[in-house]
């Protein structure tokens, strides 16, 4: 029996950086009442709370920033690993290189970079650009993969100081602590809680090769979805008691 359900956030539980759809809220609340629910995302804790209109405390665990900032269901801090000032400075400089390479028109250049504490994030269009433009920009991540491939030497230098990069979400490149990805931190939570692999399930929209959910494959069973509608259809069909 599945007792512990791990969910990606953007494009899995909610639209990209947007609040959970009203019709999905009671379904989510119900599954939180029946199972352990864990939200796993590259976003920060505040972003999870903004997108899910249901209090964290008593309802679900938060593994934010690829799980490097972990908060228990009761609201207690489980762990919080942070990037250093040196790492941030190096990634900011690299982000400027990417912006120059792309040469894209953007609404607000101050909206392209975020230090979330445990990871750094760069958006090619801006984090608060319209979802219509964001979803159309790079649906298969080919543009961002090509962008990173053009800067392999710079990426190696970042790796040397403990940072690795990956496409995420709709327009984002996440810069995370090397090796400390979703899969690694899910395994850490399972060990901390004493959970069994066969009683866990991960649901996400980026389980494909190179996606930011791929690291979960092999850690626990997974189920791929395309969007929140698929997620909540699956929840109702397979995970809720009749």
C-alpha positions in Angstrom: 0.0 0.0 0.0 1.2 3.5 -0.8 1.5 5.4 2.4 3.9 8.3 1.5 3.2 10.3 -1.7 5.9 12.7 -3.0 4.7 15.4 -5.4 6.6 17.8 -7.6 4.9 21.3 -7.5 5.0 23.3 -10.7 3.1 21.7 -13.6 2.3 18.7 -11.3 0.2 20.0 -8.4 -0.2 23.6 -9.7 0.4 25.6 -12.9 3.9 27.2 -13.1 4.4 29.5 -10.1 0.7 29.8 -9.7 -1.8 28.9 -7.1 -3.4 25.4 -7.0 -6.7 25.4 -9.0 -9.7 25.8 -6.7 -11.2 22.5 -7.9 -8.1 20.6 -6.9 -7.8 22.0 -3.3 -10.4 19.7 -1.6 -8.8 16.7 -3.4 -5.4 17.6 -2.2 -6.7 18.2 1.4 -8.3 14.8 1.3 -5.2 13.0 0.2 -3.2 14.8 2.9 -5.7 13.4 5.5 -5.3 9.9 4.2 -1.5 9.6 3.5 1.8 11.3 4.2 2.1 14.0 1.5 5.5 15.5 0.6 5.9 18.5 -1.8 9.3 18.4 -3.5 10.3 21.4 -5.6 13.1 23.7 -6.7 11.1 26.6 -5.2 11.5 28.0 -1.8 9.3 27.3 1.2 7.5 30.6 0.8 6.7 29.7 -2.9 5.1 26.4 -1.8 3.0 28.2 0.7 1.9 30.8 -1.9 0.9 28.1 -4.4 -0.9 25.7 -2.1 -3.8 27.4 -0.3 -3.8 25.0 2.6 -1.6 25.4 5.7 1.6 23.3 5.7 1.4 22.5 9.5 -0.4 19.2 10.0 -1.0 18.6 6.3 2.2 18.0 4.3 6.0 17.9 4.4 8.0 20.4 2.4 11.2 19.5 0.6 12.0 22.8 -1.0 15.0 23.7 -3.2 15.5 20.1 -4.4 14.9 19.0 -0.8 17.9 20.9 0.7 15.5 22.8 2.9 13.2 20.3 4.6 10.3 21.1 6.9 8.2 18.5 8.7 4.5 18.0 8.6 4.3 19.7 12.1 6.3 22.7 10.8 9.6 21.8 12.4 12.9 22.3 10.5 14.4 19.0 9.6 17.5 20.4 7.8 18.6 23.4 5.8 21.8 23.4 3.6 22.7 26.7 2.0 24.9 27.9 -0.8 27.9 30.0 0.1 28.6 33.7 -0.9 31.4 32.5 -3.2 29.0 30.1 -5.0 26.4 32.8 -5.4 28.9 35.2 -6.8 30.1 32.7 -9.4 26.6 31.7 -10.5 25.5 35.4 -10.7 28.4 36.0 -13.1 27.5 33.0 -15.1 23.8 34.1 -15.3 25.0 37.4 -16.8 26.9 35.4 -19.5 23.7 33.4 -20.2 21.6 36.6 -20.5 24.2 38.0 -23.0 24.2 34.8 -25.0 20.4 34.7 -25.3 19.8 38.3 -26.0 16.1 37.9 -25.3 13.8 40.9 -24.6 12.7 40.7 -21.0 10.3 42.8 -19.0 12.5 43.1 -15.9 16.1 42.2 -15.7 15.9 42.1 -11.9 13.4 39.2 -12.3 16.0 36.8 -13.9 17.9 35.6 -10.8 16.9 34.3 -7.4 18.9 33.2 -4.4 16.5 30.8 -2.6 19.0 29.9 0.2 19.7 26.3 -0.7 19.9 26.8 -4.4 20.2 29.5 -7.0 17.8 29.9 -10.0 18.0 31.7 -13.3 15.0 32.3 -15.6 15.6 33.0 -19.3 12.4 35.2 -19.6 11.8 36.2 -16.0 10.1 34.3 -13.1 7.0 36.5 -13.4 6.5 36.5 -17.1 3.1 35.2 -18.2 2.5 31.5 -18.1 1.4 31.6 -21.7 4.9 32.8 -22.8 6.7 30.6 -20.3 5.0 27.4 -21.4 5.6 28.2 -25.1 9.2 29.1 -24.7 11.0 25.8 -24.2 8.6 22.9 -23.7 11.1 20.1 -24.3 14.0 21.9 -22.6 16.0 21.8 -25.8 16.8 25.5 -25.8 18.1 25.4 -22.2 20.1 22.2 -22.8 21.7 23.8 -25.8 22.5 27.0 -23.8 24.2 25.0 -21.1 26.1 22.9 -23.7 27.5 26.0 -25.2 29.1 26.9 -21.8 30.6 23.6 -20.8 33.8 25.2 -19.6 32.0 27.6 -17.2 29.8 24.7 -15.9 33.0 22.7 -15.1 34.3 25.7 -13.1 31.0 25.8 -11.2 31.2 22.1 -10.5 34.7 22.6 -9.1 33.2 24.8 -6.4 30.3 22.4 -5.6 27.5 23.7 -7.9 25.7 21.8 -10.7 23.1 23.1 -13.2 19.9 21.6 -14.7 16.9 22.9 -16.6 13.7 23.1 -14.5 10.2 24.3 -14.7 9.3 26.2 -17.9 12.1 28.8 -18.3 14.4 28.1 -15.4 17.9 26.7 -14.9 18.5 25.6 -11.3 21.9 25.7 -9.7 22.0 23.3 -6.9 24.6 21.9 -4.4 26.4 19.2 -6.4 24.8 15.8 -5.9 22.1 17.1 -3.5 19.2 16.6 -5.8 15.6 15.5 -5.3 16.5 11.8 -5.3 19.2 12.2 -2.7 17.0 14.2 -0.4 14.0 12.0 -0.8 16.2 9.1 0.3 17.4 11.2 3.2 13.8 11.9 4.4 12.9 8.2 4.0 15.8 7.2 6.2 15.0 9.9 8.7 11.4 8.8 8.9 12.0 5.0 8.7 9.8 4.7 5.5 9.9 1.7 3.2 10.6 2.2 -0.5 7.7 0.1 -1.6 5.3 2.2 0.4 6.3 5.4 -1.4 5.4 7.0 -4.7 6.7 10.0 -6.6 4.5 11.9 -9.0 6.1 14.5 -11.4 6.1 16.0 -14.8 9.8 15.9 -15.5 10.8 12.3 -15.1 12.2 12.2 -18.6 16.0 12.0 -19.2 17.6 15.2 -18.0 14.4 16.4 -16.2 14.7 17.7 -12.7 12.6 14.7 -11.4 14.9 12.1 -13.1 17.1 11.7 -10.0 14.1 10.1 -8.2 14.0 7.2 -10.6 15.3 4.1 -8.8 15.0 5.7 -5.3 11.2 5.1 -5.1 8.5 4.1 -7.6 7.5 7.0 -9.9 4.5 8.0 -11.9 4.8 10.6 -14.8 2.1 13.2 -15.5 1.9 16.1 -17.9 0.0 18.6 -15.9 -2.1 19.1 -12.7 -5.3 17.7 -14.4 -3.5 14.4 -14.9 -2.2 14.5 -11.4 -5.5 14.9 -9.7 -7.3 12.5 -12.0 -4.7 9.9 -10.9 -5.1 10.8 -7.3 -8.9 10.3 -7.4 -8.6 7.1 -9.4 -5.8 5.4 -7.7 -4.9 6.9 -4.3 -8.1 8.0 -2.5 -10.2 5.6 -0.5 -13.6 4.9 -2.0 
